Amino acid sequence: MRAVVQRVTESRVLVGEKIVGAIGRGLVVLLGIRNGDTERDAEWLAEKCVNLRIFENEEGKFHFSLLDISGEILVVSQFTLYSNCRRGRRPSFTEAAPPELAEKLYNRFVEILTQKGLKVETGIFAARMKVEIHNDGPVTLILSSEDKL
């Protein structure tokens, strides 16, 4: 499981012209799920996202987590995070999980975040979306459940 995590001042996701999710200060998580990922991967990655100390204190140092600031989080499914571009010019997505597994783990990831008491917004799984991200910093991190101990 991979996540591109961006610290934002605000963000929203649209399907067509309709806003389906919007947040203020917090994180946008673009979430990719691969073949072989499990609920344990979703739990580890969700915990990592909400506990990362990437919000600044008064000295400008990364000191606070999303939980510490009572921030908001927008989660958008993005299977393209498991693209393989090594050969040819067209990406291969064979590493990405099939939609049935990916949607189950995506929903589990969102459920874990909701249980933390955060405001959680989402896109619509497998929909064509436009994501507006006001990256703060900019701060962008790439996390992978493959990195867990």
TIVO-2410 file (N, C-alpha, C; in nm, 3 decimals):
# residues 149
REC num residu      c1      c2      c3 atome chaine
REC   1      M   0.086  -0.116   0.000     N      A
REC   1      M   0.000   0.000   0.000    CA      A
REC   1      M   0.091   0.123   0.000     C      A
REC   2      R   0.056   0.218  -0.085     N      A
REC   2      R   0.133   0.342  -0.094    CA      A
REC   2      R   0.043   0.461  -0.072     C      A
REC   3      A   0.102   0.565  -0.013     N      A
REC   3      A   0.028   0.689   0.007    CA      A
REC   3      A   0.118   0.806  -0.026     C      A
REC   4      V   0.065   0.897  -0.105     N      A
REC   4      V   0.127   1.027  -0.123    CA      A
REC   4      V   0.050   1.119  -0.029     C      A
REC   5      V   0.120   1.171   0.070     N      A
REC   5      V   0.059   1.252   0.176    CA      A
REC   5      V   0.102   1.396   0.157     C      A
REC   6      Q   0.004   1.484   0.147     N      A
REC   6      Q   0.033   1.626   0.129    CA      A
REC   6      Q  -0.033   1.707   0.240     C      A
REC   7      R   0.049   1.792   0.303     N      A
REC   7      R  -0.005   1.886   0.402    CA      A
REC   7      R  -0.073   1.998   0.325     C      A
REC   8      V  -0.197   2.029   0.362     N      A
REC   8      V  -0.275   2.127   0.286    CA      A
REC   8      V  -0.339   2.231   0.377     C      A
REC   9      T  -0.367   2.347   0.316     N      A
REC   9      T  -0.448   2.447   0.384    CA      A
REC   9      T  -0.595   2.422   0.354     C      A
REC  10      E  -0.621   2.362   0.237     N      A
REC  10      E  -0.756   2.320   0.200    CA      A
REC  10      E  -0.746   2.231   0.078     C      A
REC  11      S  -0.851   2.154   0.055     N      A
REC  11      S  -0.857   2.067  -0.062    CA      A
REC  11      S  -1.001   2.025  -0.085     C      A
REC  12      R  -1.028   1.989  -0.211     N      A
REC  12      R  -1.161   1.936  -0.241    CA      A
REC  12      R  -1.150   1.843  -0.361     C      A
REC  13      V  -1.248   1.755  -0.372     N      A
REC  13      V  -1.253   1.661  -0.483    CA      A
REC  13      V  -1.389   1.673  -0.549     C      A
REC  14      L  -1.386   1.677  -0.682     N      A
REC  14      L  -1.509   1.691  -0.760    CA      A
REC  14      L  -1.527   1.570  -0.850     C      A
REC  15      V  -1.651   1.528  -0.864     N      A
REC  15      V  -1.690   1.429  -0.964    CA      A
REC  15      V  -1.787   1.503  -1.055     C      A
REC  16      G  -1.749   1.517  -1.179     N      A
REC  16      G  -1.824   1.607  -1.267    CA      A
REC  16      G  -1.805   1.748  -1.213     C      A
REC  17      E  -1.913   1.817  -1.191     N      A
REC  17      E  -1.906   1.952  -1.133    CA      A
REC  17      E  -1.946   1.954  -0.986     C      A
REC  18      K  -1.971   1.836  -0.929     N      A
REC  18      K  -2.019   1.827  -0.790    CA      A
REC  18      K  -1.904   1.802  -0.693     C      A
REC  19      I  -1.898   1.883  -0.589     N      A
REC  19      I  -1.799   1.862  -0.482    CA      A
REC  19      I  -1.847   1.744  -0.398     C      A
REC  20      V  -1.764   1.637  -0.391     N      A
REC  20      V  -1.803   1.519  -0.313    CA      A
REC  20      V  -1.726   1.510  -0.182     C      A
REC  21      G  -1.620   1.589  -0.168     N      A
REC  21      G  -1.543   1.592  -0.044    CA      A
REC  21      G  -1.463   1.720  -0.037     C      A
REC  22      A  -1.453   1.779   0.082     N      A
REC  22      A  -1.376   1.903   0.099    CA      A
REC  22      A  -1.326   1.912   0.242     C      A
REC  23      I  -1.204   1.961   0.257     N      A
REC  23      I  -1.146   1.980   0.390    CA      A
REC  23      I  -1.078   2.115   0.398     C      A
REC  24      G  -1.052   2.156   0.523     N      A
REC  24      G  -0.968   2.271   0.550    CA      A
REC  24      G  -0.828   2.221   0.582     C      A
REC  25      R  -0.765   2.278   0.683     N      A
REC  25      R  -0.628   2.244   0.720    CA      A
REC  25      R  -0.616   2.096   0.755     C      A
REC  26      G  -0.518   2.031   0.695     N      A
REC  26      G  -0.499   1.890   0.725    CA      A
REC  26      G  -0.413   1.822   0.621     C      A
REC  27      L  -0.457   1.699   0.583     N      A
REC  27      L  -0.381   1.616   0.491    CA      A
REC  27      L  -0.469   1.566   0.378     C      A
REC  28      V  -0.409   1.558   0.260     N      A
REC  28      V  -0.467   1.484   0.149    CA      A
REC  28      V  -0.383   1.358   0.135     C      A
REC  29      V  -0.451   1.244   0.127     N      A
REC  29      V  -0.384   1.116   0.108    CA      A
REC  29      V  -0.431   1.056  -0.023     C      A
REC  30      L  -0.340   1.044  -0.117     N      A
REC  30      L  -0.366   0.971  -0.241    CA      A
REC  30      L  -0.321   0.828  -0.213     C      A
REC  31      L  -0.416   0.734  -0.216     N      A
REC  31      L  -0.392   0.598  -0.166    CA      A
REC  31      L  -0.393   0.496  -0.279     C      A
REC  32      G  -0.283   0.424  -0.291     N      A
REC  32      G  -0.272   0.316  -0.389    CA      A
REC  32      G  -0.264   0.182  -0.318     C      A
REC  33      I  -0.333   0.084  -0.371     N      A
REC  33      I  -0.339  -0.049  -0.309    CA      A
REC  33      I  -0.293  -0.151  -0.411     C      A
REC  34      R  -0.206  -0.241  -0.368     N      A
REC  34      R  -0.148  -0.338  -0.460    CA      A
REC  34      R  -0.195  -0.479  -0.428     C      A
REC  35      N  -0.172  -0.568  -0.522     N      A
REC  35      N  -0.198  -0.709  -0.499    CA      A
REC  35      N  -0.120  -0.755  -0.376     C      A
REC  36      G  -0.184  -0.826  -0.288     N      A
REC  36      G  -0.116  -0.877  -0.169    CA      A
REC  36      G  -0.131  -0.789  -0.046     C      A
REC  37      D  -0.184  -0.668  -0.059     N      A
REC  37      D  -0.205  -0.583   0.059    CA      A
REC  37      D  -0.313  -0.643   0.147     C      A
REC  38      T  -0.303  -0.613   0.277     N      A
REC  38      T  -0.395  -0.670   0.376    CA      A
REC  38      T  -0.453  -0.560   0.464     C      A
REC  39      E  -0.548  -0.598   0.550     N      A
REC  39      E  -0.602  -0.502   0.646    CA      A
REC  39      E  -0.492  -0.452   0.739     C      A
REC  40      R  -0.398  -0.536   0.770     N      A
REC  40      R  -0.286  -0.493   0.856    CA      A
REC  40      R  -0.207  -0.379   0.790     C      A
REC  41      D  -0.190  -0.386   0.658     N      A
REC  41      D  -0.123  -0.277   0.585    CA      A
REC  41      D  -0.204  -0.148   0.597     C      A
REC  42      A  -0.336  -0.160   0.582     N      A
REC  42      A  -0.424  -0.042   0.593    CA      A
REC  42      A  -0.415   0.019   0.733     C      A
REC  43      E  -0.415  -0.065   0.834     N      A
REC  43      E  -0.406  -0.017   0.973    CA      A
REC  43      E  -0.273   0.053   0.998     C      A
REC  44      W  -0.164  -0.008   0.953     N      A
REC  44      W  -0.031   0.051   0.974    CA      A
REC  44      W  -0.021   0.186   0.906     C      A
REC  45      L  -0.066   0.191   0.780     N      A
REC  45      L  -0.052   0.315   0.703    CA      A
REC  45      L  -0.142   0.425   0.757     C      A
REC  46      A  -0.262   0.391   0.800     N      A
REC  46      A  -0.352   0.491   0.859    CA      A
REC  46      A  -0.290   0.549   0.986     C      A
REC  47      E  -0.237   0.463   1.071     N      A
REC  47      E  -0.171   0.510   1.194    CA      A
REC  47      E  -0.053   0.601   1.161     C      A
REC  48      K   0.025   0.563   1.062     N      A
REC  48      K   0.141   0.643   1.023    CA      A
REC  48      K   0.097   0.782   0.975     C      A
REC  49      C  -0.006   0.786   0.894     N      A
REC  49      C  -0.053   0.915   0.840    CA      A
REC  49      C  -0.098   1.010   0.950     C      A
REC  50      V  -0.179   0.962   1.043     N      A
REC  50      V  -0.235   1.052   1.144    CA      A
REC  50      V  -0.135   1.090   1.253     C      A
REC  51      N  -0.027   1.014   1.265     N      A
REC  51      N   0.071   1.043   1.370    CA      A
REC  51      N   0.199   1.108   1.321     C      A
REC  52      L   0.212   1.127   1.190     N      A
REC  52      L   0.330   1.197   1.137    CA      A
REC  52      L   0.336   1.339   1.193     C      A
REC  53      R   0.449   1.378   1.245     N      A
REC  53      R   0.465   1.513   1.300    CA      A
REC  53      R   0.515   1.605   1.189     C      A
REC  54      I   0.419   1.657   1.110     N      A
REC  54      I   0.456   1.741   0.995    CA      A
REC  54      I   0.388   1.877   0.997     C      A
REC  55      F   0.328   1.911   1.110     N      A
REC  55      F   0.269   2.044   1.127    CA      A
REC  55      F   0.361   2.123   1.219     C      A
REC  56      E   0.382   2.249   1.185     N      A
REC  56      E   0.484   2.330   1.251    CA      A
REC  56      E   0.439   2.390   1.383     C      A
REC  57      N   0.536   2.404   1.473     N      A
REC  57      N   0.513   2.479   1.596    CA      A
REC  57      N   0.548   2.626   1.570     C      A
REC  58      E   0.545   2.707   1.674     N      A
REC  58      E   0.571   2.850   1.659    CA      A
REC  58      E   0.713   2.881   1.612     C      A
REC  59      E   0.805   2.784   1.624     N      A
REC  59      E   0.943   2.803   1.577    CA      A
REC  59      E   0.962   2.754   1.434     C      A
REC  60      G   0.854   2.705   1.372     N      A
REC  60      G   0.862   2.657   1.235    CA      A
REC  60      G   0.915   2.515   1.222     C      A
REC  61      K   0.925   2.444   1.333     N      A
REC  61      K   0.975   2.305   1.332    CA      A
REC  61      K   0.857   2.209   1.320     C      A
REC  62      F   0.877   2.099   1.248     N      A
REC  62      F   0.775   1.994   1.243    CA      A
REC  62      F   0.761   1.935   1.382     C      A
REC  63      H   0.645   1.955   1.442     N      A
REC  63      H   0.628   1.914   1.581    CA      A
REC  63      H   0.493   1.846   1.607     C      A
REC  64      F   0.390   1.883   1.532     N      A
REC  64      F   0.256   1.834   1.562    CA      A
REC  64      F   0.205   1.739   1.454     C      A
REC  65      S   0.124   1.644   1.497     N      A
REC  65      S   0.060   1.549   1.405    CA      A
REC  65      S  -0.079   1.600   1.369     C      A
REC  66      L  -0.142   1.532   1.276     N      A
REC  66      L  -0.280   1.563   1.239    CA      A
REC  66      L  -0.371   1.551   1.361     C      A
REC  67      L  -0.349   1.451   1.442     N      A
REC  67      L  -0.429   1.434   1.565    CA      A
REC  67      L  -0.407   1.550   1.660     C      A
REC  68      D  -0.282   1.595   1.674     N      A
REC  68      D  -0.250   1.705   1.765    CA      A
REC  68      D  -0.323   1.834   1.728     C      A
REC  69      I  -0.338   1.859   1.598     N      A
REC  69      I  -0.399   1.986   1.555    CA      A
REC  69      I  -0.549   1.971   1.526     C      A
REC  70      S  -0.602   1.850   1.549     N      A
REC  70      S  -0.743   1.821   1.514    CA      A
REC  70      S  -0.770   1.858   1.368     C      A
REC  71      G  -0.677   1.817   1.282     N      A
REC  71      G  -0.687   1.847   1.140    CA      A
REC  71      G  -0.789   1.759   1.070     C      A
REC  72      E  -0.805   1.785   0.943     N      A
REC  72      E  -0.899   1.711   0.860    CA      A
REC  72      E  -0.821   1.631   0.756     C      A
REC  73      I  -0.885   1.530   0.700     N      A
REC  73      I  -0.813   1.444   0.605    CA      A
REC  73      I  -0.905   1.407   0.488     C      A
REC  74      L  -0.850   1.416   0.369     N      A
REC  74      L  -0.920   1.380   0.246    CA      A
REC  74      L  -0.845   1.263   0.185     C      A
REC  75      V  -0.916   1.152   0.162     N      A
REC  75      V  -0.856   1.031   0.107    CA      A
REC  75      V  -0.912   1.007  -0.033     C      A
REC  76      V  -0.820   0.990  -0.128     N      A
REC  76      V  -0.859   0.967  -0.267    CA      A
REC  76      V  -0.786   0.841  -0.316     C      A
REC  77      S  -0.863   0.745  -0.365     N      A
REC  77      S  -0.805   0.623  -0.421    CA      A
REC  77      S  -0.730   0.656  -0.549     C      A
REC  78      Q  -0.609   0.600  -0.562     N      A
REC  78      Q  -0.529   0.628  -0.682    CA      A
REC  78      Q  -0.446   0.505  -0.720     C      A
REC  79      F  -0.507   0.419  -0.801     N      A
REC  79      F  -0.439   0.296  -0.841    CA      A
REC  79      F  -0.313   0.323  -0.921     C      A
REC  80      T  -0.301   0.440  -0.982     N      A
REC  80      T  -0.184   0.472  -1.063    CA      A
REC  80      T  -0.055   0.480  -0.981     C      A
REC  81      L  -0.066   0.481  -0.849     N      A
REC  81      L   0.055   0.479  -0.766    CA      A
REC  81      L   0.129   0.346  -0.779     C      A
REC  82      Y   0.061   0.246  -0.833     N      A
REC  82      Y   0.126   0.118  -0.860    CA      A
REC  82      Y   0.145   0.095  -1.009     C      A
REC  83      S   0.179   0.201  -1.080     N      A
REC  83      S   0.211   0.187  -1.222    CA      A
REC  83      S   0.355   0.139  -1.237     C      A
REC  84      N   0.380   0.071  -1.346     N      A
REC  84      N   0.514   0.029  -1.380    CA      A
REC  84      N   0.545   0.092  -1.516     C      A
REC  85      C   0.644   0.179  -1.517     N      A
REC  85      C   0.679   0.252  -1.640    CA      A
REC  85      C   0.817   0.213  -1.691     C      A
REC  86      R   0.868   0.099  -1.648     N      A
REC  86      R   1.003   0.060  -1.685    CA      A
REC  86      R   1.018   0.031  -1.834     C      A
REC  87      R   0.916  -0.032  -1.892     N      A
REC  87      R   0.926  -0.073  -2.033    CA      A
REC  87      R   0.823   0.001  -2.116     C      A
REC  88      G   0.864   0.036  -2.234     N      A
REC  88      G   0.771   0.099  -2.326    CA      A
REC  88      G   0.730   0.238  -2.282     C      A
REC  89      R   0.619   0.284  -2.339     N      A
REC  89      R   0.572   0.420  -2.311    CA      A
REC  89      R   0.437   0.422  -2.243     C      A
REC  90      R   0.374   0.307  -2.233     N      A
REC  90      R   0.243   0.301  -2.168    CA      A
REC  90      R   0.260   0.231  -2.033     C      A
REC  91      P   0.214   0.294  -1.925     N      A
REC  91      P   0.228   0.231  -1.793    CA      A
REC  91      P   0.149   0.101  -1.784     C      A
REC  92      S   0.204   0.010  -1.707     N      A
REC  92      S   0.135  -0.114  -1.674    CA      A
REC  92      S   0.083  -0.102  -1.531     C      A
REC  93      F  -0.035  -0.155  -1.508     N      A
REC  93      F  -0.095  -0.146  -1.374    CA      A
REC  93      F  -0.118  -0.283  -1.314     C      A
REC  94      T  -0.038  -0.382  -1.355     N      A
REC  94      T  -0.059  -0.518  -1.308    CA      A
REC  94      T  -0.030  -0.535  -1.158     C      A
REC  95      E   0.049  -0.445  -1.100     N      A
REC  95      E   0.076  -0.452  -0.956    CA      A
REC  95      E  -0.041  -0.399  -0.872     C      A
REC  96      A  -0.126  -0.318  -0.931     N      A
REC  96      A  -0.240  -0.262  -0.858    CA      A
REC  96      A  -0.340  -0.373  -0.826     C      A
REC  97      A  -0.401  -0.361  -0.708     N      A
REC  97      A  -0.499  -0.460  -0.666    CA      A
REC  97      A  -0.623  -0.453  -0.754     C      A
REC  98      P  -0.692  -0.566  -0.771     N      A
REC  98      P  -0.819  -0.561  -0.843    CA      A
REC  98      P  -0.920  -0.476  -0.766     C      A
REC  99      P  -1.016  -0.416  -0.835     N      A
REC  99      P  -1.109  -0.323  -0.770    CA      A
REC  99      P  -1.179  -0.377  -0.645     C      A
REC 100      E  -1.215  -0.505  -0.644     N      A
REC 100      E  -1.287  -0.560  -0.527    CA      A
REC 100      E  -1.200  -0.553  -0.402     C      A
REC 101      L  -1.074  -0.595  -0.413     N      A
REC 101      L  -0.983  -0.590  -0.298    CA      A
REC 101      L  -0.947  -0.446  -0.264     C      A
REC 102      A  -0.917  -0.367  -0.365     N      A
REC 102      A  -0.876  -0.228  -0.342    CA      A
REC 102      A  -0.987  -0.150  -0.271     C      A
REC 103      E  -1.111  -0.167  -0.313     N      A
REC 103      E  -1.220  -0.093  -0.249    CA      A
REC 103      E  -1.238  -0.135  -0.104     C      A
REC 104      K  -1.226  -0.263  -0.077     N      A
REC 104      K  -1.238  -0.314   0.061    CA      A
REC 104      K  -1.131  -0.251   0.151     C      A
REC 105      L  -1.007  -0.249   0.105     N      A
REC 105      L  -0.898  -0.195   0.186    CA      A
REC 105      L  -0.903  -0.043   0.194     C      A
REC 106      Y  -0.947   0.021   0.087     N      A
REC 106      Y  -0.967   0.166   0.089    CA      A
REC 106      Y  -1.071   0.202   0.196     C      A
REC 107      N  -1.182   0.130   0.198     N      A
REC 107      N  -1.287   0.155   0.297    CA      A
REC 107      N  -1.237   0.127   0.439     C      A
REC 108      R  -1.154   0.025   0.455     N      A
REC 108      R  -1.098  -0.005   0.587    CA      A
REC 108      R  -1.007   0.109   0.633     C      A
REC 109      F  -0.925   0.160   0.543     N      A
REC 109      F  -0.835   0.272   0.573    CA      A
REC 109      F  -0.917   0.392   0.621     C      A
REC 110      V  -1.022   0.425   0.549     N      A
REC 110      V  -1.110   0.538   0.584    CA      A
REC 110      V  -1.178   0.512   0.719     C      A
REC 111      E  -1.221   0.390   0.743     N      A
REC 111      E  -1.286   0.355   0.870    CA      A
REC 111      E  -1.193   0.377   0.989     C      A
REC 112      I  -1.067   0.339   0.973     N      A
REC 112      I  -0.968   0.357   1.080    CA      A
REC 112      I  -0.951   0.505   1.111     C      A
REC 113      L  -0.941   0.587   1.007     N      A
REC 113      L  -0.927   0.731   1.027    CA      A
REC 113      L  -1.049   0.789   1.098     C      A
REC 114      T  -1.166   0.746   1.059     N      A
REC 114      T  -1.291   0.794   1.119    CA      A
REC 114      T  -1.295   0.759   1.267     C      A
REC 115      Q  -1.247   0.640   1.302     N      A
REC 115      Q  -1.245   0.597   1.441    CA      A
REC 115      Q  -1.154   0.684   1.528     C      A
REC 116      K  -1.064   0.756   1.466     N      A
REC 116      K  -0.974   0.847   1.540    CA      A
REC 116      K  -1.043   0.978   1.577     C      A
REC 117      G  -1.167   0.997   1.530     N      A
REC 117      G  -1.241   1.119   1.563    CA      A
REC 117      G  -1.212   1.235   1.470     C      A
REC 118      L  -1.144   1.207   1.360     N      A
REC 118      L  -1.110   1.312   1.264    CA      A
REC 118      L  -1.225   1.336   1.167     C      A
REC 119      K  -1.228   1.457   1.110     N      A
REC 119      K  -1.317   1.479   0.996    CA      A
REC 119      K  -1.251   1.414   0.877     C      A
REC 120      V  -1.317   1.315   0.818     N      A
REC 120      V  -1.264   1.241   0.706    CA      A
REC 120      V  -1.356   1.260   0.586     C      A
REC 121      E  -1.299   1.303   0.476     N      A
REC 121      E  -1.373   1.318   0.351    CA      A
REC 121      E  -1.306   1.227   0.248     C      A
REC 122      T  -1.381   1.189   0.146     N      A
REC 122      T  -1.328   1.099   0.045    CA      A
REC 122      T  -1.374   1.143  -0.093     C      A
REC 123      G  -1.307   1.084  -0.191     N      A
REC 123      G  -1.357   1.090  -0.327    CA      A
REC 123      G  -1.457   0.977  -0.343     C      A
REC 124      I  -1.486   0.940  -0.465     N      A
REC 124      I  -1.573   0.827  -0.493    CA      A
REC 124      I  -1.486   0.721  -0.559     C      A
REC 125      F  -1.480   0.604  -0.497     N      A
REC 125      F  -1.393   0.498  -0.544    CA      A
REC 125      F  -1.422   0.468  -0.692     C      A
REC 126      A  -1.316   0.463  -0.771     N      A
REC 126      A  -1.318   0.428  -0.913    CA      A
REC 126      A  -1.384   0.532  -1.003     C      A
REC 127      A  -1.419   0.647  -0.948     N      A
REC 127      A  -1.477   0.753  -1.030    CA      A
REC 127      A  -1.365   0.837  -1.092     C      A
REC 128      R  -1.396   0.905  -1.199     N      A
REC 128      R  -1.304   1.002  -1.257    CA      A
REC 128      R  -1.322   1.131  -1.177     C      A
REC 129      M  -1.215   1.177  -1.114     N      A
REC 129      M  -1.223   1.289  -1.020    CA      A
REC 129      M  -1.126   1.400  -1.058     C      A
REC 130      K  -1.159   1.519  -1.011     N      A
REC 130      K  -1.067   1.632  -1.013    CA      A
REC 130      K  -1.036   1.664  -0.868     C      A
REC 131      V  -0.909   1.671  -0.836     N      A
REC 131      V  -0.868   1.697  -0.698    CA      A
REC 131      V  -0.795   1.830  -0.694     C      A
REC 132      E  -0.847   1.922  -0.615     N      A
REC 132      E  -0.782   2.051  -0.594    CA      A
REC 132      E  -0.709   2.046  -0.461     C      A
REC 133      I  -0.580   2.069  -0.468     N      A
REC 133      I  -0.495   2.057  -0.350    CA      A
REC 133      I  -0.418   2.188  -0.331     C      A
REC 134      H  -0.434   2.249  -0.216     N      A
REC 134      H  -0.357   2.368  -0.180    CA      A
REC 134      H  -0.248   2.322  -0.085     C      A
REC 135      N  -0.139   2.275  -0.143     N      A
REC 135      N  -0.029   2.218  -0.067    CA      A
REC 135      N   0.034   2.327   0.018     C      A
REC 136      D   0.055   2.297   0.144     N      A
REC 136      D   0.109   2.392   0.241    CA      A
REC 136      D   0.256   2.361   0.265     C      A
REC 137      G   0.342   2.449   0.222     N      A
REC 137      G   0.486   2.431   0.246    CA      A
REC 137      G   0.569   2.454   0.121     C      A
REC 138      P   0.564   2.370   0.022     N      A
REC 138      P   0.488   2.246   0.011    CA      A
REC 138      P   0.552   2.134   0.093     C      A
REC 139      V   0.465   2.052   0.152     N      A
REC 139      V   0.508   1.933   0.223    CA      A
REC 139      V   0.438   1.815   0.158     C      A
REC 140      T   0.518   1.726   0.098     N      A
REC 140      T   0.467   1.606   0.034    CA      A
REC 140      T   0.557   1.490   0.072     C      A
REC 141      L   0.496   1.383   0.122     N      A
REC 141      L   0.570   1.264   0.164    CA      A
REC 141      L   0.514   1.142   0.094     C      A
REC 142      I   0.600   1.045   0.068     N      A
REC 142      I   0.557   0.918   0.010    CA      A
REC 142      I   0.578   0.811   0.116     C      A
REC 143      L   0.468   0.742   0.150     N      A
REC 143      L   0.473   0.636   0.251    CA      A
REC 143      L   0.437   0.504   0.185     C      A
REC 144      S   0.492   0.396   0.238     N      A
REC 144      S   0.461   0.263   0.185    CA      A
REC 144      S   0.452   0.164   0.299     C      A
REC 145      S   0.351   0.080   0.297     N      A
REC 145      S   0.340  -0.024   0.399    CA      A
REC 145      S   0.454  -0.125   0.387     C      A
REC 146      E   0.521  -0.124   0.273     N      A
REC 146      E   0.638  -0.210   0.255    CA      A
REC 146      E   0.752  -0.168   0.348     C      A
REC 147      D   0.745  -0.046   0.402     N      A
REC 147      D   0.850   0.006   0.491    CA      A
REC 147      D   0.828  -0.032   0.637     C      A
REC 148      K   0.712  -0.092   0.669     N      A
REC 148      K   0.685  -0.123   0.811    CA      A
REC 148      K   0.780  -0.232   0.860     C      A
REC 149      L   0.808  -0.228   0.987     N      A
REC 149      L   0.899  -0.326   1.045    CA      A
REC 149      L   0.826  -0.453   1.079     C      A
***
